[in-house]
Amino acid sequence: MDRKPALARWQGRALAAIPLLCTVLVAIATLAVLAHATANARHRAGLAAWATAGAGDLGPVVAVVLLGALANVIALLLCVRARTRGVASEAVALERLDRQRGQLEQQVAEIESMDEALVERTELAERERELAEAARRRTDEILESISDAFFAVDDDWCVQYVNTQAEALFCARRHEIVGRSVWQAFPRLPGTALERALHRAARERELVRFEEYYRGGFYAVAVYPSASGLSVFLHDVTETRAAEARFRAIAEAMPHMVFSAGRDGHFDYCNERFLAYTGHPRDFAGDGGWAFVHPEDAPAAKAAWQEALAVGQPMELRVRLANAADGSYRWFLVRAVPVRGRDGAAIRWVGTCTDVHEYHSRSTLVHGLYEFALALSGADTVEQVAGVACDWGRRVLGADHALVALLTADGQALAPVAGIGVGERFLAEATIPLDAPGAICAAARTGAVLWAGSAEERERVFPLTLGMSLEGVAGAPLRLEGRTLGAWSLGYDRPGTLTGEEIQLLEAVTAQCAQAIERARLHDSERSARAEAEQANAAKSKFLSIMSHDLRTPLNSILGYTELLQGGFIGALEPKQADYLARIRASTEMLRTQIEEILEFAGIEAGRTRIRSTDVAVPTVLDRVVAMLEPLARARDIALVRAPGGLELAVWADEHRVVQILMNLVNNAAKFTPAGGTIRLAAMADDQSVHIAVADDGAGIPAGALDSIFEPFVQADRPPEHGTGDGVGLGLAISRELARAMGGDVVARAGVPTGSVFTLILPRGQAQPGRNATRRIA
């Protein structure tokens, strides 16, 4: 430590004490002089003597005082100089102290920072220790919770951990095993599969799996190498092995082919039936099982299997599998389902192969027939049916050429109707003699399905096949109810064989084709007959229209002259002449009415009648009908009664046609109502329509005639005493057609207890008229 500041401080303090010391000395000297002078004066007498004596003694006193003052001044100067030096030294010392304080403060800050970092590191280490401890506890909990026995050893083969399941398996306490060499803890371990697995896993640093029988059970052992040693898991698979044994027993007892595969899709088991059919050895395994799948089915089957493995979903498909005994193929339904682990993932696959060859054959037959029938549904002519047959043979049976030919009228030749790959000129011009060689002619002659699968066989059986060079050819007759309609041939540019199922299918389709051809012929005949009938009907309508028009002109002349005669314009008539004229006029008017009905019906059939619909008030229509027909009814002693109600009803119809229909119905009722009878008109309605009924109490309509009285030119056969059957039978037909043209109808039923009821049904209209529409009866 630097001593200069301290020495300077001591020097300053010493110099500061000198003036004080001088002052004290001066005071003491002065007091001494004064005391001496006082003492001398007391020994002398009188004050004057004391004053004189004291004055004589003041010189030394003054001298002493002056010397003390000088000493004080000198001491003060020395003090000032010393103080000045001390202040400078203190300033230097203070500056040095400030620097030292700054250094100390920096060191303190560094120490505090180091302390904080040390605290943080301590806390982090504590947290890491806690996390490590928690992880260790979780690991211990997991290892204790698993059902597998587990133990771990380090690189020096020292046992580090043993879970409870391992204690139970090895019949030893944990403290007896942990910390000891694995060879000491398990003295029977050397020479076992586990000992070899431990050395292999430690040497090759890879997972080692194996199964071992131990203490009455089977265990799947997995040895995992780690950075610090080895981890060993022993899983009890005794129940699994028992289940596999039961599965194998069931699989061997099943009538199906059974297989199982790992999660990678490689087969690891096939039952005896599977091995016997495919010819594989007992130790067959892996994915080579696709060798016995038909080459045409193998790509689709492999794709389906890979997709099932990828998504973990069941697989089902039909494939042809080869029979090792004779090399033939049969159809099998292959199903495979996943066996899932606890996490839901597929851990292995179990499948079966079921022989569905017969079912598939029938299914193919049914499907082929259905497809052919569906294609025939749109064929109306013989040519269309033959075209469908040729196209079906090409698509379904794989034919390159096809021909359908029908017997000519004399039955001595076949006339081609449709074909594929045989040439348009041949179809247009050629006829094939029935006795000519060839598959189509042989089939027509023999009535049997014939087949040649190679060029050599074809040359032997069918030496001539339409001038074409074919490898395979088939012929099938078109027969219906014992009659041969024609034949059908299929040609192939490649050799091959039609299977029994395909021949059955061809026979069934050929029968359908024959029926369709016969149906098309009948349809053609029916179409021709319908066309002729339509032409005749048109000619009839035209004839009726012309005839009615030509008849109406002379009838009008007859009525005109009759009115002139009855009016007396050419002279008075005798009573008998007037009676004859009245009869002539009545017959003429009746004839004109019939002609008018014929003309109107012809117009309806020809579509010349127009309907002008509006909202028509029902009371207005009924009032008009009653007003016009009441005189006729009164003349026949018939009461025409309108029932109350219906005052607010309206119909959407043509008012003129409604009146016409009701007058026809009332006139029809009047014809068959006896004198003294009653005709009633009533109206009622529901939400959609209005019903206007015309009821009479006559003899009624025979039950068998209710369905036919609305046909043209048909009249009900009623007793003569109830009226005459005048008219041509068109009134009800016209009424129904007009009603239907307005969106309604006319129906008839027997009355209660007698008579009949005719009801006009029309769409309901608005009570306030205002709408209108016009349309033509089609």
Salt bridges, closest charged atoms under 4 A:
ASP2 OD2 - ARG96 NH1 3.93
GLU95 OE2 - ARG99 NH1 3.44
ASP98 OD1 - ARG101 NH2 3.61
GLU126 OE2 - ARG129 NH2 2.36
GLU133 OE2 - ARG136 NH2 2.40
GLU133 OE2 - ARG137 NH1 3.99
ASP140 OD2 - ARG136 NH1 2.78
GLU144 OE2 - ARG174 NH2 2.93
ASP148 OD1 - HIS235 ND1 2.59
GLU167 OE1 - ARG174 NH2 3.31
GLU195 OE2 - HIS199 NE2 3.03
GLU204 OE1 - ARG200 NE 3.38
GLU204 OE2 - ARG203 NH2 3.86
GLU206 OE2 - ARG200 NH2 3.32
GLU211 OE2 - ARG241 NH2 1.81
GLU244 OE1 - ARG241 NH1 3.09
ASP264 OD2 - HIS266 ND1 3.84
ASP268 OD2 - ARG348 NH2 2.91
GLU272 OE2 - ARG282 NH2 2.09
ASP287 OD2 - HIS266 NE2 3.88
GLU296 OE1 - ARG320 NH2 3.05
ASP297 OD2 - ARG320 NE 2.92
GLU316 OE1 - ARG335 NE 2.87
ASP355 OD2 - ARG330 NE 2.88
GLU358 OE2 - ARG330 NH2 4.00
GLU371 OE1 - HIS367 NE2 3.86
GLU371 OE2 - ARG395 NH1 2.54
ASP391 OD1 - ARG394 NH2 2.43
ASP391 OD2 - ARG395 NE 2.82
ASP400 OD2 - ARG494 NH1 2.95
GLU429 OE1 - ARG425 NE 3.54
GLU459 OE2 - ARG458 NH2 2.72
ASP493 OD1 - HIS401 NE2 2.92
GLU501 OE2 - HIS357 NE2 3.62
GLU518 OE2 - ARG483 NH2 3.81
ASP524 OD1 - ARG527 NH2 2.19
GLU526 OE2 - ARG530 NH2 2.86
ASP550 OD1 - HIS549 ND1 3.70
GLU563 OE2 - ARG585 NH2 3.18
ASP579 OD2 - ARG583 NE 3.52
GLU589 OE2 - ARG585 NE 3.27
GLU596 OE2 - ARG552 NH1 3.03
GLU600 OE2 - ARG657 NH1 2.66
GLU605 OE1 - LYS540 NZ 3.89
ASP615 OD1 - ARG771 NH2 2.71
ASP623 OD1 - ARG642 NH1 2.39
GLU630 OE2 - ARG634 NH2 3.95
GLU655 OE2 - ARG624 NH1 3.31
ASP686 OD2 - HIS691 NE2 3.74
ASP726 OD1 - LYS671 NZ 3.88
ASP745 OD1 - ARG736 NE 3.53
ASP745 OD1 - ARG740 NE 3.13
